[in-house]
Amino acid sequence: MILWNPDIKFISRIQNQIDTDMQRVILLLAALVIMTSQAPVFTITGTVFDESGTGIAGVTILEKGTTNSVTSDLKGSYTISVKGESSILTYSYVGYKTQEKKVRSSRQINVYLIPEKILLEEVVMEAEEAISIPDMAGSAAGVRAEKKAYHHTGAVNRSYPPATYQDVATPYYGNEDYEGIEENRFLRPFEKPLSTFSIDVDAASYSNVRRFLNNGNKPPKDAVRVEEMINYFSYDYPQPKGNDPFSITTNYMPAPWNEKHHLVQIGLQGKKIATEDLPASNLVFLLDVSGSMNSPNKLPLLKSSLKMLVNQMRKKDKVSIVVYAGAAGLVLEPTNGDDKQKIIDALDNLQAGGSTAGGAGILLAYKIAKQNLVEGGNNRVILATDGDFNVGASSNEAMEDLIEMKRKEGVFLTVLGFGMGNYKDSKMEILADKGNGNYAYIDNLKEAQKVLVNEFGGTLFTIAKDVKIQVEFNPAYVQAYRLIGYENRKLKDEDFNNDAKDAGELGSGHTVTALYEIVPVGVQSNYVGSIDPLKYQKQINQNTTTAASDTDEILTVKFRYKAPDGDKSKLITKTLKQSDETRADDNIQWAASVASLGMLLRDSEFKGDLTYDQVVELARKSRGSDEYGYRSEFIQLARLAGNIVQ
């Protein structure tokens, strides 16, 4: 029997070799760790712009080949740390071409994204069947259709300026609803000395018009409400000094479309109240989560927008969430504004599906608001929808009655509109008007930031309600006049002194602008027809002319308003005289440029020889301070409109 007798020396040599190899491996790994830790890490900053030079929020910036990524902020700015000069950054955003940038030695990289050329297709089907409409991001959204719809198939370029629009055969309006507008005409002071209307701080028309133009289409005529376009922008009016919650400014200049006519501007500036000094809010989000909201520019945009608003909430504020689809339900009990994550989580859990029980949703939202009413506070329902109410008490009349009743109980209504294709503008405008609130159309995150962050106080906090304006024109100087816009805000002259008559609301820091076009006495105008001499009013007219000639006043402006919780109005007046020192400042010139674009888009019979180039030039000269870039965007939009329409 042979036994194994191990060679101790041999085993020792093998062990020593293993130990040496292990030490080498350990040293190598340590060296790799040191080399890795010493690899350069670069911090890159920059801004992502669209072609108009406006920062794009929500752009994904990714270090290629890694999971390292960041998202641009509300101004389009970003900061990202990368491995080194060999890194490549990709910039991607829905609706825009993805770009790549090599880092090299750069520490700041600014990028301009180019919109993709997308295809809008509409399949027209019978009522109760689905329409497949790719949205701006290119994914199909199922919406409901009436039997009559516009059919459009064509390539649409969303860039500034457009490459070509020859392939856009028919404007795409889909199943959208707009209230008809009959443009205001010239009136004679002898026959109609008073012009009376309710103020309007809504701006939904402008952002909706922008959506049409950015998609390569001229907007429907009735979608263009000139006063809302003008009031989309803030103006540099003085802050109020007395006890009244707003200041009043008047000015005049030659009308850009007819230099023989004058343009008179009336401007209101609401008192600015610091956010911390605003009263406590009791907000109920009433959110449409029906099937028609199932597209990226509807419910996902809605949720992102409201998250911005949630970030403005304070501890003393409360937020509740009511949703409606096939039925209405409370998904978030009243929650303190500083518990932001709880509110955001409730928003994130929302999904679209079902029909639209708008009537039941509004009833429940007002019930929750009333149960949590804050005396002296801001009690408000915020309705976010595409306006497609089609189940329950959904007629305009029923909704109006309900909302009017609730506003008298101290709960106001703000309406935020989303989407395209089946958008119901007419219904949402009516609801906001009746609810002592305002109405905005959210077409992107930048607009959400404007409405819910930059103009937070003006959007949600009323400082004066039932604000009415009445202008009396002096026939000694004014041959004829017409109010530009405000067609659906006109009031009877006797409504001005009637405190039971509802009118518009003014929010903290808001500005309101109205324009009149005036034909001076002695000017020949095609818009002022001749009439036979009056038999019974001849003596009255002579006496009136004599009295009017004793003053150099061109007009007198009267204002009535109530406190947010008041029932009795207060009257203030202001006159505009020929002797007043006025000049065509940026305020009136900018308002004139916006009104000019609105008149062109509406193909107004009063537009004279206006051109889009004139609009751009007037806007460019009067842009003034433009902190958020809204005016710069308008100039690009006017250029774009000229390329589409001409």
ZAMARGU-4260 file (C-alpha; in steps of 0.2 Angstrom, whole numbers, plus 5000, padded with zeros to 4 digits):
<rodrens>
0) 5000/5000/5000 | 5007/5017/4994 | 5003/5032/5005 | 5004/5050/4997 | 5018/5060/5005
5) 5015/5078/5001 | 5030/5089/4996 | 5029/5103/5009 | 5042/5114/5000 | 5032/5112/4984
10) 5015/5117/4993 | 5024/5132/5001 | 5030/5138/4984 | 5012/5137/4977 | 5005/5146/4992
15) 5017/5160/4990 | 5013/5162/4972 | 4995/5163/4975 | 4998/5176/4989 | 5008/5187/4977
20) 4995/5186/4963 | 4981/5191/4975 | 4992/5206/4981 | 4994/5211/4963 | 4975/5209/4960
25) 4971/5219/4975 | 4984/5233/4970 | 4977/5233/4953 | 4959/5235/4959 | 4964/5249/4971
30) 4973/5258/4957 | 4957/5257/4946 | 4947/5264/4960 | 4959/5278/4962 | 4959/5281/4944
35) 4940/5281/4943 | 4938/5293/4958 | 4951/5305/4950 | 4941/5305/4933 | 4936/5323/4929
40) 4918/5327/4933 | 4911/5342/4924 | 4896/5353/4929 | 4887/5359/4913 | 4874/5373/4914
45) 4863/5380/4900 | 4846/5384/4894 | 4835/5375/4881 | 4825/5387/4870 | 4812/5385/4856
50) 4815/5395/4840 | 4806/5410/4847 | 4820/5411/4860 | 4808/5406/4874 | 4815/5394/4887
55) 4806/5376/4886 | 4802/5368/4903 | 4802/5349/4905 | 4816/5345/4892 | 4825/5329/4897
60) 4844/5331/4896 | 4853/5314/4897 | 4871/5310/4897 | 4872/5297/4883 | 4876/5279/4888
65) 4871/5282/4906 | 4856/5284/4917 | 4862/5302/4922 | 4849/5314/4917 | 4840/5330/4923
70) 4825/5341/4917 | 4825/5359/4913 | 4816/5371/4924 | 4801/5383/4921 | 4813/5395/4912
75) 4822/5381/4902 | 4838/5381/4912 | 4847/5366/4918 | 4863/5360/4927 | 4870/5342/4925
80) 4887/5334/4931 | 4895/5323/4918 | 4910/5312/4917 | 4922/5322/4906 | 4925/5330/4889
85) 4920/5314/4880 | 4903/5314/4886 | 4888/5317/4875 | 4872/5326/4880 | 4855/5322/4872
90) 4841/5335/4873 | 4823/5328/4870 | 4806/5335/4872 | 4789/5330/4865 | 4785/5338/4848
95) 4804/5343/4845 | 4818/5335/4837 | 4831/5327/4849 | 4848/5335/4848 | 4865/5329/4854
100) 4879/5340/4860 | 4897/5335/4864 | 4904/5342/4880 | 4922/5344/4875 | 4929/5359/4885
105) 4912/5368/4886 | 4905/5372/4903 | 4889/5381/4897 | 4879/5373/4883 | 4863/5382/4876
110) 4852/5373/4864 | 4838/5378/4852 | 4826/5364/4849 | 4817/5363/4832 | 4799/5357/4831
115) 4796/5341/4822 | 4785/5341/4807 | 4770/5331/4813 | 4755/5323/4804 | 4737/5328/4810
120) 4725/5315/4804 | 4706/5315/4807 | 4695/5300/4803 | 4678/5307/4802 | 4665/5294/4808
125) 4647/5294/4813 | 4641/5301/4830 | 4645/5289/4845 | 4660/5282/4836 | 4677/5287/4840
130) 4688/5299/4831 | 4707/5296/4830 | 4716/5312/4831 | 4735/5312/4834 | 4739/5326/4846
135) 4753/5337/4846 | 4764/5324/4853 | 4759/5312/4839 | 4750/5299/4849 | 4731/5296/4846
140) 4718/5302/4858 | 4700/5295/4857 | 4687/5308/4857 | 4668/5309/4853 | 4662/5317/4837
145) 4646/5324/4831 | 4640/5319/4813 | 4647/5335/4806 | 4665/5338/4807 | 4679/5346/4797
150) 4690/5333/4788 | 4708/5337/4787 | 4724/5327/4782 | 4740/5337/4780 | 4757/5340/4786
155) 4758/5354/4798 | 4774/5363/4803 | 4774/5370/4820 | 4791/5380/4818 | 4794/5399/4819
160) 4793/5403/4804 | 4784/5389/4795 | 4793/5381/4781 | 4777/5380/4770 | 4759/5379/4773
165) 4754/5375/4755 | 4750/5357/4761 | 4737/5363/4774 | 4721/5362/4764 | 4707/5365/4777
170) 4709/5373/4794 | 4707/5359/4808 | 4694/5364/4820 | 4687/5347/4823 | 4672/5347/4835
175) 4676/5363/4844 | 4663/5375/4849 | 4664/5394/4849 | 4651/5407/4853 | 4647/5418/4838
180) 4653/5436/4839 | 4645/5451/4829 | 4659/5464/4829 | 4655/5481/4837 | 4650/5495/4824
185) 4652/5514/4825 | 4639/5523/4834 | 4635/5542/4835 | 4635/5551/4851 | 4619/5560/4847
190) 4610/5544/4845 | 4620/5533/4858 | 4630/5545/4869 | 4634/5530/4882 | 4644/5515/4880
195) 4642/5502/4894 | 4651/5486/4897 | 4658/5474/4910 | 4677/5472/4912 | 4685/5456/4906
200) 4701/5449/4913 | 4700/5432/4904 | 4714/5428/4892 | 4709/5411/4885 | 4707/5417/4868
205) 4725/5422/4866 | 4733/5406/4871 | 4720/5396/4861 | 4724/5407/4845 | 4742/5403/4848
210) 4738/5385/4848 | 4730/5386/4831 | 4744/5396/4824 | 4758/5385/4831 | 4749/5370/4822
215) 4749/5380/4806 | 4731/5385/4805 | 4721/5401/4805 | 4710/5401/4820 | 4691/5401/4818
220) 4685/5419/4817 | 4674/5417/4833 | 4689/5410/4843 | 4697/5427/4841 | 4691/5438/4855
225) 4701/5454/4854 | 4699/5461/4871 | 4705/5444/4878 | 4720/5445/4867 | 4724/5463/4873
230) 4722/5458/4891 | 4733/5443/4890 | 4747/5456/4893 | 4750/5466/4908 | 4753/5485/4906
235) 4764/5498/4916 | 4750/5507/4924 | 4752/5516/4941 | 4748/5507/4957 | 4732/5514/4966
240) 4736/5527/4979 | 4719/5530/4987 | 4706/5519/4995 | 4700/5512/4979 | 4708/5495/4974
245) 4713/5501/4956 | 4720/5515/4947 | 4713/5522/4931 | 4723/5528/4916 | 4717/5536/4899
250) 4727/5540/4883 | 4725/5542/4865 | 4734/5541/4848 | 4731/5539/4830 | 4723/5522/4825
255) 4737/5512/4816 | 4724/5506/4803 | 4717/5523/4800 | 4727/5539/4805 | 4712/5550/4803
260) 4704/5541/4817 | 4709/5541/4836 | 4712/5526/4847 | 4707/5529/4865 | 4714/5518/4879
265) 4706/5515/4896 | 4717/5506/4908 | 4714/5499/4926 | 4728/5493/4937 | 4723/5482/4952
270) 4731/5484/4968 | 4746/5471/4970 | 4745/5461/4987 | 4760/5451/4993 | 4756/5432/4992
275) 4759/5431/5011 | 4746/5444/5014 | 4732/5436/5003 | 4718/5429/5013 | 4717/5410/5016
280) 4711/5399/5002 | 4698/5385/5002 | 4701/5378/4984 | 4692/5363/4977 | 4700/5356/4961
285) 4686/5349/4950 | 4695/5338/4937 | 4688/5330/4922 | 4695/5313/4921 | 4684/5307/4907
290) 4689/5297/4892 | 4690/5313/4881 | 4704/5319/4893 | 4715/5304/4888 | 4729/5313/4878
295) 4746/5321/4883 | 4740/5339/4881 | 4725/5336/4892 | 4725/5326/4908 | 4745/5324/4910
300) 4746/5343/4906 | 4732/5346/4918 | 4741/5337/4932 | 4758/5345/4929 | 4750/5362/4929
305) 4741/5360/4945 | 4757/5354/4953 | 4763/5371/4950 | 4748/5379/4959 | 4751/5367/4973
310) 4768/5373/4976 | 4761/5391/4979 | 4750/5385/4993 | 4753/5390/5011 | 4749/5381/5027
315) 4733/5391/5030 | 4726/5386/5013 | 4716/5370/5010 | 4715/5360/4994 | 4702/5346/4990
320) 4700/5336/4974 | 4684/5331/4966 | 4685/5321/4950 | 4671/5316/4937 | 4670/5304/4923
325) 4656/5291/4923 | 4652/5297/4941 | 4659/5310/4952 | 4669/5307/4968 | 4680/5315/4981
330) 4698/5308/4979 | 4706/5320/4992 | 4698/5327/5008 | 4702/5345/5012 | 4721/5345/5015
335) 4733/5359/5022 | 4743/5368/5008 | 4759/5363/5016 | 4756/5345/5014 | 4761/5346/4996
340) 4766/5328/4993 | 4749/5321/4999 | 4741/5333/4986 | 4753/5329/4972 | 4751/5310/4975
345) 4733/5312/4973 | 4735/5320/4957 | 4748/5307/4951 | 4735/5293/4954 | 4722/5301/4942
350) 4718/5291/4926 | 4706/5295/4912 | 4692/5285/4907 | 4673/5285/4906 | 4659/5298/4901
355) 4658/5315/4907 | 4646/5318/4922 | 4650/5336/4923 | 4634/5341/4932 | 4636/5329/4946
360) 4655/5334/4948 | 4650/5353/4950 | 4637/5349/4963 | 4649/5339/4973 | 4663/5352/4971
365) 4652/5366/4977 | 4646/5355/4992 | 4664/5352/4998 | 4668/5371/4995 | 4653/5376/5006
370) 4657/5363/5020 | 4674/5371/5021 | 4670/5389/5018 | 4682/5402/5025 | 4674/5418/5031
375) 4683/5432/5023 | 4694/5420/5013 | 4696/5415/4995 | 4683/5401/4992 | 4684/5394/4975
380) 4681/5379/4963 | 4694/5377/4950 | 4687/5367/4935 | 4699/5359/4924 | 4692/5351/4908
385) 4691/5351/4889 | 4673/5357/4892 | 4664/5341/4885 | 4650/5339/4898 | 4638/5326/4891
390) 4630/5317/4905 | 4618/5324/4918 | 4613/5342/4920 | 4624/5348/4906 | 4614/5361/4898
395) 4622/5379/4898 | 4606/5385/4907 | 4607/5373/4921 | 4625/5375/4924 | 4623/5394/4924
400) 4609/5394/4937 | 4619/5383/4948 | 4635/5393/4947 | 4625/5410/4949 | 4617/5403/4965
405) 4634/5397/4972 | 4643/5413/4969 | 4630/5422/4979 | 4635/5410/4993 | 4653/5416/4992
410) 4660/5402/4981 | 4668/5408/4965 | 4673/5398/4950 | 4689/5398/4939 | 4690/5388/4923
415) 4705/5380/4915 | 4703/5373/4898 | 4714/5360/4890 | 4715/5350/4874 | 4710/5352/4856
420) 4698/5343/4843 | 4683/5343/4854 | 4686/5359/4864 | 4671/5368/4871 | 4676/5386/4873
425) 4659/5393/4872 | 4653/5383/4887 | 4668/5386/4898 | 4668/5405/4895 | 4649/5405/4901
430) 4653/5395/4916 | 4668/5407/4922 | 4657/5423/4918 | 4643/5417/4929 | 4654/5411/4943
435) 4663/5427/4947 | 4679/5420/4941 | 4691/5419/4926 | 4694/5408/4912 | 4711/5403/4905
440) 4717/5390/4891 | 4732/5380/4895 | 4741/5374/4880 | 4758/5371/4887 | 4768/5372/4904
445) 4774/5389/4900 | 4756/5395/4900 | 4752/5385/4916 | 4767/5395/4924 | 4760/5411/4918
450) 4742/5408/4925 | 4746/5399/4941 | 4763/5405/4946 | 4767/5422/4939 | 4749/5428/4940
455) 4744/5418/4955 | 4736/5433/4964 | 4727/5439/4949 | 4720/5422/4944 | 4713/5417/4961
460) 4711/5432/4972 | 4697/5444/4969 | 4699/5462/4975 | 4684/5470/4966 | 4669/5462/4959
465) 4655/5468/4947 | 4666/5481/4939 | 4657/5490/4926 | 4663/5504/4914 | 4652/5517/4906
470) 4659/5530/4894 | 4650/5546/4889 | 4656/5554/4872 | 4656/5573/4869 | 4647/5575/4852
475) 4656/5592/4850 | 4672/5582/4847 | 4667/5564/4844 | 4658/5561/4827 | 4657/5542/4830
480) 4665/5529/4841 | 4666/5510/4842 | 4672/5499/4857 | 4685/5486/4851 | 4680/5469/4857
485) 4670/5466/4872 | 4655/5461/4861 | 4649/5448/4874 | 4652/5459/4888 | 4641/5474/4883
490) 4628/5480/4896 | 4612/5490/4894 | 4615/5508/4899 | 4603/5506/4914 | 4613/5491/4920
495) 4627/5502/4925 | 4617/5509/4941 | 4609/5492/4944 | 4619/5484/4958 | 4609/5468/4955
500) 4617/5466/4938 | 4632/5455/4937 | 4649/5461/4929 | 4667/5456/4929 | 4680/5454/4943
505) 4697/5461/4945 | 4711/5451/4954 | 4726/5456/4964 | 4739/5465/4952 | 4728/5462/4937
510) 4727/5475/4923 | 4712/5478/4912 | 4713/5488/4895 | 4699/5493/4884 | 4701/5503/4867
515) 4689/5514/4858 | 4691/5519/4840 | 4685/5537/4838 | 4680/5547/4822 | 4684/5565/4827
520) 4671/5579/4821 | 4675/5585/4804 | 4683/5569/4798 | 4676/5561/4783 | 4674/5542/4786
525) 4666/5528/4776 | 4660/5520/4792 | 4649/5535/4797 | 4634/5536/4786 | 4623/5551/4783
530) 4605/5552/4790 | 4591/5564/4787 | 4589/5579/4799 | 4579/5575/4814 | 4562/5583/4815
535) 4558/5581/4834 | 4576/5582/4841 | 4583/5596/4831 | 4582/5609/4846 | 4588/5596/4858
540) 4604/5593/4847 | 4607/5611/4846 | 4606/5614/4865 | 4617/5598/4867 | 4630/5604/4855
545) 4631/5622/4864 | 4633/5614/4881 | 4646/5602/4874 | 4656/5616/4866 | 4659/5624/4883
550) 4671/5611/4888 | 4687/5603/4880 | 4682/5586/4887 | 4682/5572/4874 | 4674/5559/4885
555) 4670/5555/4903 | 4673/5537/4910 | 4663/5531/4925 | 4667/5515/4935 | 4657/5505/4947
560) 4663/5491/4958 | 4660/5482/4974 | 4671/5475/4987 | 4673/5455/4985 | 4660/5453/4999
565) 4650/5468/4996 | 4633/5472/4989 | 4633/5490/4986 | 4644/5498/4972 | 4655/5513/4973
570) 4656/5526/4959 | 4672/5535/4952 | 4674/5545/4937 | 4688/5551/4926 | 4688/5563/4911
575) 4699/5564/4895 | 4702/5582/4889 | 4710/5589/4873 | 4721/5599/4884 | 4727/5583/4894
580) 4746/5579/4891 | 4745/5563/4882 | 4758/5553/4872 | 4758/5537/4862 | 4768/5527/4876
585) 4772/5509/4876 | 4755/5504/4884 | 4744/5511/4871 | 4755/5506/4856 | 4757/5488/4863
590) 4738/5487/4865 | 4735/5494/4848 | 4747/5481/4840 | 4738/5466/4849 | 4721/5473/4843
595) 4728/5475/4826 | 4733/5456/4825 | 4716/5452/4832 | 4707/5462/4818 | 4717/5454/4805
600) 4714/5437/4811 | 4695/5441/4812 | 4696/5449/4795 | 4688/5464/4802 | 4679/5476/4790
605) 4687/5490/4800 | 4705/5484/4798 | 4709/5497/4784 | 4725/5494/4775 | 4733/5484/4790
610) 4747/5472/4786 | 4755/5459/4797 | 4772/5468/4794 | 4764/5484/4802 | 4758/5474/4817
615) 4776/5467/4820 | 4784/5484/4818 | 4772/5492/4830 | 4774/5478/4843 | 4793/5478/4841
620) 4794/5497/4845 | 4783/5496/4860 | 4789/5479/4867 | 4796/5488/4883 | 4800/5478/4898
625) 4797/5460/4894 | 4802/5450/4910 | 4794/5433/4905 | 4796/5435/4886 | 4777/5435/4882
630) 4779/5451/4871 | 4793/5443/4862 | 4783/5428/4859 | 4769/5439/4852 | 4780/5447/4839
635) 4785/5429/4833 | 4767/5424/4833 | 4762/5439/4822 | 4776/5435/4810 | 4770/5417/4810
640) 4752/5422/4807 | 4757/5433/4792 | 4766/5417/4784 | 4750/5407/4787 | 4737/5418/4781
645) 4745/5429/4768
</rodrens>
